[in-house]
């Protein structure tokens, strides 16, 4: 059974407001071509949606970055719903 939602798009949460689009794009681009990155800045509740050109790139990024630290905070990376 395939997960619901777009399997090329990841939800990314847990980072602080000091982290911007360039830093997020650089972090995720290590895993493949980033097609789109949308940052929702709500102060302490900032989050982003990262869409890759390939499902395999999203899967690799999710496996490697979920629970990783960025700017002293723990990232939550999961498939977007």
Secondary structure, DSSP 4 states (H G I P E B T S, - for coil): -PPSS-TTEEEEE---TT--HHHHHHHHHTTS-EEEEEEE--GGG-EEEEEESSHHHHHHHHHHHTT-EETTEE-EEEE--
